[in-house]
Amino acid sequence: MVTKQQMRKRAKQATILLDRWFDYQVKSNQVPGMAVGIVHDGDVIYRGAFGLADIRAKKPTTTQTCYHIASISKTFTATAIMQLVEHKQLRLADKVSKHLPWLLKAADQNLTTITIRQLLTHTAGVSRDGDLPQWVDDNFPTADHVKEFFLKQEATFFKPGKQFKYSNYGYGLLGLVIEAVSGANYEDYLKQHIFKPLGLRHTSVEAQSNTKKLIARGYGKQRPGEQREVMGDIVTRGLAPAAGLVSNVDDLCRYLTAQLMGSKQLLTDQSKRAMQRIQHNRGKHEKLHYGLGYDIWQDGTHRQFGHGGGFSGQTTNIRMEPATKLGVVLLSNSIDGLPWQLAGGVYATLHHFIEQGGTLRNGKKLTGAGRYTGRFRWRGSDVEVVAIAGRLIAFFPDSRTPALNLVRLTPTGRNEFRIEGGSNFDCIGETVRYVFDRRGQVKTFFWGPEPLDKLS
């Protein structure tokens, strides 16, 4: 049984490797920038910033850099709805038309029967993105346009409750419900009931005075032979409850922690259990299911919940693992950013260090281990060597799961080490040898018989 203190120590050790992995992934995939946060049981144990927040201005990414968090906004909207449920101002089973009576006049009669729960779980059958090309021209609908669309258009494509159909417009409706029930506009409600209680200093609905100067410039997809499209300032208007929030690593770590059982900052445990429980199973062949505002899935033996976001020039992902209380935040300023692709590798690495701590416990600590660290390259691959707890660990940073074939370098002589662990297709049992120049810097790194050049 791993104690909380052991878990914290081992997770921090894992971040030494992860830091170098993030750096490599951002550079090798030519992503403009990325910010990362890892939280354990309420404490941020890692912050990392890579690349540029603005390429033209050569402005580096920092851990304070803010991003349009896109559909992660839906989790804030769902949290607000659950607060209103707790205060008995509405029920999940309520028909939306009870709180938005103008829906009773809708041309599409299905809209008169949809419920709050169905909107939260994307099972109301309503249109994903309405009748405007906002994801192409960045001209998002106003709240009045969202209302007009639901009044005049055939807005449902399936009978409510029949199946999962993701909908940004559905969450736009939930924003209108929050306003109608609370008597406050959507932005003011979130400020008073979520941002302020958690001390989220750099979170806002759209870009505001506390976030605007910190927002990373967004960039389009990297296409062969072309420069990335540079995105302008975007306002989501009536779809803010679905995609309009701005935040950063520290604030989202704090927000994730408030979703853990035992925290009384935002919701009761009963409400959180409902949000984090599968409310709609998308089928036995699907890995990802939906709760109330959260994606829910199984990562091996570990249940996780969270949400991703894709915006014009921003890609984001947050995840929390209730059993370990480990949360991950990844934010990137390109439409083809890495958060979704890397999140699984982050958890796989954390789990490896926590569950298989023997990798580091074996062998004596090496004095001056830092002089052997670095990034090395040969034709076929790159190798990263890191020093963790006085031991040398090698891994392949181009992998999406860097903990998959970790190698322990065990000292055997002066500047020589034996390769232990890793893939059976590699040089297990053979020798790694360092050659230093007169200044004491690594000149050549031999992986078995292969000489590798040091990159950094």
C-alpha positions as CSV (number, residue, x, y, z in Angstrom):
1,M,0.0,0.0,0.0
2,V,1.5,3.3,-1.1
3,T,1.1,6.1,1.4
4,K,0.1,9.6,0.5
5,Q,3.6,10.8,1.3
6,Q,5.2,8.1,-0.9
7,M,2.8,8.9,-3.7
8,R,3.6,12.6,-3.5
9,K,7.4,11.8,-3.6
10,R,7.2,9.4,-6.5
11,A,4.8,11.6,-8.5
12,K,7.3,14.5,-8.1
13,Q,10.1,12.2,-9.3
14,A,8.1,11.4,-12.3
15,T,7.7,15.1,-13.2
16,I,11.5,15.3,-13.7
17,L,11.2,12.9,-16.6
18,L,7.9,14.5,-17.8
19,D,9.4,18.0,-17.9
20,R,12.0,16.8,-20.5
21,W,9.3,14.9,-22.4
22,F,7.1,17.9,-22.7
23,D,10.0,20.0,-23.9
24,Y,10.8,17.4,-26.6
25,Q,7.2,16.9,-27.7
26,V,6.6,20.7,-28.2
27,K,9.8,21.1,-30.2
28,S,9.6,18.0,-32.3
29,N,5.9,18.6,-33.2
30,Q,6.6,22.3,-33.8
31,V,3.8,23.3,-31.5
32,P,3.9,27.1,-30.7
33,G,3.6,26.7,-27.0
34,M,2.1,24.7,-24.1
35,A,1.6,25.1,-20.4
36,V,1.2,22.1,-18.0
37,G,0.1,21.7,-14.4
38,I,0.0,18.6,-12.2
39,V,-1.8,18.6,-8.9
40,H,-1.9,16.1,-6.1
41,D,-4.5,16.2,-3.3
42,G,-4.8,20.0,-3.5
43,D,-1.2,20.9,-4.1
44,V,0.4,21.8,-7.4
45,I,3.4,19.5,-7.6
46,Y,4.5,20.6,-11.1
47,R,4.3,23.6,-13.4
48,G,5.8,23.7,-16.8
49,A,5.9,26.2,-19.7
50,F,7.2,25.5,-23.1
51,G,7.6,27.4,-26.4
52,L,6.0,30.7,-27.2
53,A,2.8,32.4,-26.3
54,D,3.2,34.7,-29.3
55,I,5.5,33.7,-32.1
56,R,5.8,37.2,-33.8
57,A,6.5,39.0,-30.5
58,K,8.8,36.1,-29.4
59,K,6.8,36.1,-26.1
60,P,7.6,33.0,-24.1
61,T,5.0,30.8,-22.6
62,T,4.8,31.1,-18.8
63,T,2.8,29.2,-16.2
64,Q,0.7,32.4,-15.9
65,T,-0.2,32.3,-19.6
66,C,-3.9,32.2,-20.2
67,Y,-5.8,30.2,-22.9
68,H,-9.3,30.0,-24.3
69,I,-10.2,26.7,-22.6
70,A,-13.0,26.0,-25.0
71,S,-15.3,23.1,-24.0
72,I,-13.8,22.8,-20.6
73,S,-16.2,25.8,-20.1
74,K,-19.0,23.2,-20.1
75,T,-17.8,21.9,-16.7
76,F,-18.2,25.3,-15.2
77,T,-21.7,25.6,-16.6
78,A,-22.6,22.2,-15.3
79,T,-21.2,23.1,-11.8
80,A,-23.4,26.3,-11.8
81,I,-26.5,24.2,-12.7
82,M,-25.7,21.8,-9.9
83,Q,-25.4,24.7,-7.4
84,L,-28.8,25.8,-8.4
85,V,-30.1,22.3,-7.9
86,E,-28.6,22.2,-4.4
87,H,-30.4,25.5,-3.6
88,K,-33.6,23.9,-4.8
89,Q,-34.0,26.6,-7.5
90,L,-34.4,23.9,-10.2
91,R,-34.3,20.1,-10.7
92,L,-32.4,18.1,-13.2
93,A,-35.8,16.5,-14.3
94,D,-37.3,19.9,-14.9
95,K,-38.3,20.7,-18.5
96,V,-36.2,23.5,-19.8
97,S,-39.4,25.3,-20.9
98,K,-40.3,25.6,-17.2
99,H,-37.5,28.1,-16.8
100,L,-37.4,29.4,-20.4
101,P,-41.2,29.5,-21.2
102,W,-40.6,31.0,-24.6
103,L,-39.6,27.5,-25.7
104,L,-43.3,26.5,-25.5
105,K,-43.7,28.6,-28.7
106,A,-40.8,26.8,-30.5
107,A,-41.5,25.5,-34.0
108,D,-39.8,22.2,-33.0
109,Q,-42.2,20.7,-30.5
110,N,-39.5,18.4,-29.1
111,L,-38.0,21.5,-27.5
112,T,-41.0,21.7,-25.2
113,T,-40.1,18.4,-23.5
114,I,-36.3,18.4,-23.2
115,T,-35.0,18.4,-19.7
116,I,-32.1,20.0,-17.8
117,R,-30.5,16.6,-17.4
118,Q,-30.7,15.9,-21.1
119,L,-28.9,19.1,-22.0
120,L,-26.2,18.4,-19.4
121,T,-25.7,14.9,-20.8
122,H,-25.9,15.8,-24.5
123,T,-29.0,13.6,-24.9
124,A,-31.5,16.3,-25.8
125,G,-31.0,15.6,-29.5
126,V,-30.4,19.3,-30.3
127,S,-28.2,20.7,-33.0
128,R,-24.5,20.7,-32.3
129,D,-23.7,24.2,-33.7
130,G,-26.9,25.8,-34.9
131,D,-27.0,27.6,-38.2
132,L,-23.9,29.7,-38.3
133,P,-20.3,28.8,-39.4
134,Q,-18.7,30.2,-36.2
135,W,-15.9,27.6,-36.2
136,V,-14.9,28.9,-39.6
137,D,-15.4,32.6,-39.5
138,D,-15.1,33.1,-35.7
139,N,-18.4,35.1,-35.7
140,F,-20.2,33.5,-32.8
141,P,-24.0,33.9,-32.3
142,T,-25.4,36.3,-29.7
143,A,-27.7,35.0,-27.0
144,D,-30.6,36.5,-28.9
145,H,-29.6,34.5,-32.0
146,V,-29.4,31.3,-30.0
147,K,-32.9,32.0,-28.7
148,E,-34.2,32.8,-32.2
149,F,-32.7,29.6,-33.6
150,F,-34.5,27.5,-31.0
151,L,-37.7,29.3,-31.6
152,K,-37.8,29.2,-35.4
153,Q,-35.7,26.2,-36.6
154,E,-36.1,22.5,-36.5
155,A,-33.5,22.2,-33.8
156,T,-33.7,18.6,-32.8
157,F,-32.4,15.6,-34.8
158,F,-33.4,12.8,-32.5
159,K,-36.1,12.3,-29.9
160,P,-34.9,13.7,-26.6
161,G,-33.3,11.1,-24.4
162,K,-32.8,8.6,-27.3
163,Q,-29.0,8.9,-27.8
164,F,-25.9,10.9,-27.2
165,K,-25.4,13.9,-29.5
166,Y,-22.9,16.5,-28.5
167,S,-24.2,20.0,-28.6
168,N,-22.7,23.4,-28.0
169,Y,-26.0,25.1,-28.6
170,G,-27.5,22.9,-25.8
171,Y,-25.0,24.4,-23.4
172,G,-25.9,27.8,-24.7
173,L,-29.4,27.1,-23.5
174,L,-28.1,26.1,-20.1
175,G,-26.4,29.5,-19.8
176,L,-29.8,31.1,-20.4
177,V,-31.3,28.8,-17.8
178,I,-28.7,29.9,-15.2
179,E,-29.5,33.6,-16.0
180,A,-33.3,33.0,-15.7
181,V,-33.2,31.1,-12.5
182,S,-30.4,33.0,-10.6
183,G,-31.4,36.5,-11.8
184,A,-27.8,37.3,-12.7
185,N,-26.1,37.2,-16.0
186,Y,-23.9,34.2,-16.8
187,E,-20.6,36.0,-16.2
188,D,-21.6,37.6,-12.9
189,Y,-23.0,34.3,-11.6
190,L,-19.7,32.4,-12.3
191,K,-17.7,35.3,-10.8
192,Q,-19.7,35.2,-7.6
193,H,-20.2,31.5,-7.1
194,I,-17.2,29.8,-8.7
195,F,-14.3,32.2,-9.5
196,K,-14.4,34.2,-6.2
197,P,-14.8,31.2,-3.8
198,L,-11.9,29.4,-5.4
199,G,-9.7,32.5,-5.8
200,L,-9.4,32.1,-9.5
201,R,-7.5,35.3,-10.3
202,H,-6.9,34.5,-13.9
203,T,-10.2,33.0,-15.0
204,S,-12.9,34.9,-16.8
205,V,-15.8,34.6,-19.2
206,E,-14.2,35.8,-22.5
207,A,-11.1,37.9,-22.3
208,Q,-11.3,40.5,-19.4
209,S,-9.0,42.9,-17.7
210,N,-7.5,40.1,-15.5
211,T,-6.8,37.8,-18.4
212,K,-6.5,39.7,-21.7
213,K,-2.8,40.6,-21.5
214,L,-1.9,37.1,-20.5
215,I,-3.8,35.2,-23.3
216,A,-1.6,33.2,-25.7
217,R,-2.0,34.1,-29.4
218,G,-3.8,31.2,-31.1
219,Y,-2.5,29.5,-34.2
220,G,-4.0,27.3,-36.9
221,K,-3.0,23.8,-38.1
222,Q,0.6,23.2,-39.3
223,R,0.3,22.3,-43.0
224,P,3.1,21.2,-45.3
225,G,4.8,24.3,-46.9
226,E,2.5,26.8,-45.2
227,Q,2.8,29.1,-42.2
228,R,0.3,28.6,-39.4
229,E,-2.8,30.8,-39.6
230,V,-2.6,33.5,-36.9
231,M,-5.9,33.8,-35.1
232,G,-7.5,37.1,-34.0
233,D,-9.3,38.0,-30.8
234,I,-12.4,35.8,-30.6
235,V,-15.6,36.4,-28.6
236,T,-18.0,33.5,-28.2
237,R,-21.1,35.6,-27.1
238,G,-24.1,33.3,-26.8
239,L,-22.0,30.2,-26.7
240,A,-19.8,31.3,-23.8
241,P,-21.4,28.7,-21.5
242,A,-20.2,26.0,-24.0
243,A,-16.8,27.4,-25.0
244,G,-16.1,30.9,-23.8
245,L,-14.0,30.8,-20.6
246,V,-10.4,31.8,-20.3
247,S,-8.0,30.4,-17.7
248,N,-4.5,29.2,-16.9
249,V,-2.7,26.2,-15.3
250,D,-2.8,27.3,-11.6
251,D,-6.5,28.2,-11.7
252,L,-7.5,25.0,-13.4
253,C,-5.5,22.9,-10.9
254,R,-7.4,24.7,-8.1
255,Y,-10.7,24.1,-9.9
256,L,-10.0,20.4,-10.4
257,T,-9.1,20.0,-6.7
258,A,-12.5,21.5,-5.8
259,Q,-14.2,18.6,-7.7
260,L,-12.7,16.0,-5.4
261,M,-14.8,14.4,-2.7
262,G,-14.4,16.1,0.6
263,S,-14.0,19.6,-0.8
264,K,-16.9,21.9,0.2
265,Q,-15.8,24.9,-1.9
266,L,-18.3,24.5,-4.7
267,L,-20.6,21.5,-4.3
268,T,-21.7,18.8,-1.9
269,D,-20.2,15.3,-2.4
270,Q,-23.6,14.1,-3.5
271,S,-23.6,16.6,-6.4
272,K,-20.1,15.7,-7.4
273,R,-20.9,12.0,-7.4
274,A,-23.7,12.7,-9.8
275,M,-21.5,14.8,-12.1
276,Q,-18.7,12.2,-12.1
277,R,-21.0,9.1,-12.5
278,I,-21.8,7.8,-16.0
279,Q,-25.2,9.3,-16.8
280,H,-25.2,8.1,-20.4
281,N,-23.3,5.0,-21.6
282,R,-22.3,5.6,-25.2
283,G,-22.1,1.8,-25.9
284,K,-20.0,-1.2,-25.0
285,H,-17.5,-0.4,-27.7
286,E,-17.0,3.2,-26.6
287,K,-14.3,4.0,-24.1
288,L,-15.5,7.5,-23.2
289,H,-18.9,8.1,-21.6
290,Y,-20.6,11.2,-20.2
291,G,-21.7,12.4,-16.8
292,L,-23.1,15.8,-16.0
293,G,-20.7,18.1,-17.8
294,Y,-17.8,15.6,-17.6
295,D,-16.3,13.0,-19.8
296,I,-15.8,9.8,-17.9
297,W,-13.5,6.8,-18.8
298,Q,-11.4,4.0,-17.5
299,D,-7.6,4.3,-17.8
300,G,-6.5,0.7,-17.1
301,T,-7.6,0.1,-13.5
302,H,-8.1,3.9,-12.8
303,R,-11.3,5.8,-13.3
304,Q,-10.9,9.3,-14.6
305,F,-13.1,12.3,-15.4
306,G,-12.4,15.5,-17.2
307,H,-13.0,17.4,-20.4
308,G,-11.1,18.5,-23.5
309,G,-11.5,21.7,-25.5
310,G,-10.8,22.6,-29.1
311,F,-11.0,26.3,-30.1
312,S,-9.8,28.4,-33.1
313,G,-6.1,28.3,-32.2
314,Q,-6.3,26.6,-28.8
315,T,-6.4,23.0,-27.6
316,T,-6.9,22.1,-23.9
317,N,-7.4,19.2,-21.6
318,I,-8.1,18.7,-17.9
319,R,-8.3,15.3,-16.1
320,M,-8.7,14.1,-12.5
321,E,-8.2,10.7,-11.1
322,P,-10.3,10.4,-7.9
323,A,-8.5,7.3,-6.4
324,T,-5.0,8.9,-6.5
325,K,-6.2,12.6,-6.4
326,L,-3.9,13.3,-9.3
327,G,-5.0,16.0,-11.7
328,V,-3.5,17.1,-15.0
329,V,-3.9,20.3,-16.9
330,L,-2.5,20.7,-20.4
331,L,-3.1,24.0,-22.4
332,S,-1.7,24.7,-25.9
333,N,-2.1,27.7,-28.3
334,S,-2.5,25.8,-31.6
335,I,-5.5,24.0,-33.1
336,D,-3.4,20.9,-33.5
337,G,-1.8,21.1,-30.1
338,L,-0.8,18.2,-27.9
339,P,-3.0,18.2,-24.7
340,W,-5.3,15.4,-25.9
341,Q,-2.4,13.2,-27.2
342,L,-0.1,13.6,-24.2
343,A,-2.6,13.3,-21.3
344,G,-2.6,9.5,-21.3
345,G,1.2,9.4,-21.3
346,V,1.4,11.7,-18.3
347,Y,-0.8,9.4,-16.3
348,A,1.0,6.3,-17.5
349,T,4.3,7.8,-16.3
350,L,2.9,8.9,-12.9
351,H,1.4,5.4,-12.4
352,H,4.7,3.8,-13.3
353,F,6.7,5.7,-10.7
354,I,4.0,5.4,-8.0
355,E,3.3,1.7,-8.5
356,Q,6.8,0.5,-9.6
357,G,9.0,2.7,-7.4
358,G,11.6,-0.1,-7.3
359,T,13.0,1.3,-10.6
360,L,14.6,4.1,-8.5
361,R,15.1,2.2,-5.2
362,N,17.5,-0.3,-6.7
363,G,21.3,0.5,-6.8
364,K,23.4,3.0,-5.1
365,K,23.0,6.7,-5.6
366,L,25.5,8.2,-8.1
367,T,27.4,11.3,-7.0
368,G,27.4,13.9,-9.7
369,A,24.7,12.2,-11.7
370,G,23.8,15.5,-13.3
371,R,26.9,15.6,-15.5
372,Y,25.6,12.5,-17.4
373,T,22.1,13.9,-18.2
374,G,21.0,15.3,-21.5
375,R,19.4,14.7,-24.9
376,F,21.3,12.5,-27.4
377,R,20.7,11.7,-31.0
378,W,21.7,9.2,-33.6
379,R,20.0,8.4,-37.0
380,G,17.2,6.3,-35.7
381,S,16.2,7.8,-32.5
382,D,16.8,10.3,-29.7
383,V,17.6,9.3,-26.1
384,E,17.0,11.4,-23.0
385,V,18.9,10.7,-19.8
386,V,17.6,12.2,-16.5
387,A,18.9,12.0,-13.0
388,I,16.2,11.1,-10.5
389,A,17.0,10.5,-6.8
390,G,20.7,10.0,-7.7
391,R,20.0,7.4,-10.3
392,L,20.2,7.7,-14.1
393,I,17.1,6.9,-16.1
394,A,17.1,6.8,-19.9
395,F,13.9,7.0,-22.1
396,F,12.9,7.7,-25.6
397,P,11.2,11.2,-25.7
398,D,9.5,10.7,-29.1
399,S,7.2,8.1,-27.5
400,R,3.7,9.1,-26.5
401,T,4.1,6.8,-23.5
402,P,7.7,7.6,-22.2
403,A,7.4,5.2,-19.2
404,L,6.8,2.2,-21.5
405,N,10.4,1.2,-21.9
406,L,12.3,3.1,-19.2
407,V,16.0,2.1,-18.9
408,R,18.1,2.2,-15.7
409,L,21.8,3.0,-16.3
410,T,23.7,1.2,-13.5
411,P,27.3,2.3,-12.9
412,T,29.9,-0.4,-13.8
413,G,33.1,1.7,-14.1
414,R,34.5,5.2,-14.8
415,N,31.9,6.9,-17.0
416,E,30.4,3.5,-17.9
417,F,27.0,2.1,-17.2
418,R,25.0,-1.1,-17.9
419,I,21.7,-0.9,-19.7
420,E,19.0,-2.5,-17.5
421,G,15.3,-2.8,-18.3
422,G,13.7,-1.4,-21.4
423,S,12.7,-3.3,-24.5
424,N,14.1,-6.8,-25.3
425,F,14.7,-5.5,-28.8
426,D,17.2,-2.9,-27.4
427,C,20.7,-3.3,-26.0
428,I,19.8,-4.8,-22.6
429,G,22.8,-5.7,-20.6
430,E,25.2,-3.8,-22.9
431,T,27.3,-0.8,-22.0
432,V,26.6,2.9,-22.2
433,R,29.9,4.9,-22.2
434,Y,30.5,8.7,-21.9
435,V,33.4,10.5,-23.4
436,F,34.1,14.0,-22.0
437,D,36.1,16.9,-23.5
438,R,38.7,19.0,-21.7
439,R,36.0,21.2,-20.3
440,G,34.2,18.3,-18.7
441,Q,31.4,18.4,-21.2
442,V,30.0,15.3,-22.8
443,K,31.6,14.9,-26.2
444,T,30.2,11.5,-27.3
445,F,27.7,9.1,-25.8
446,F,27.8,5.5,-26.8
447,W,24.6,3.4,-26.5
448,G,26.1,0.0,-27.0
449,P,28.3,0.4,-30.1
450,E,26.4,3.4,-31.4
451,P,27.9,6.9,-30.9
452,L,25.2,9.6,-30.2
453,D,25.6,13.3,-30.4
454,K,24.6,15.5,-27.5
455,L,21.8,17.9,-28.3
456,S,21.2,19.6,-25.0
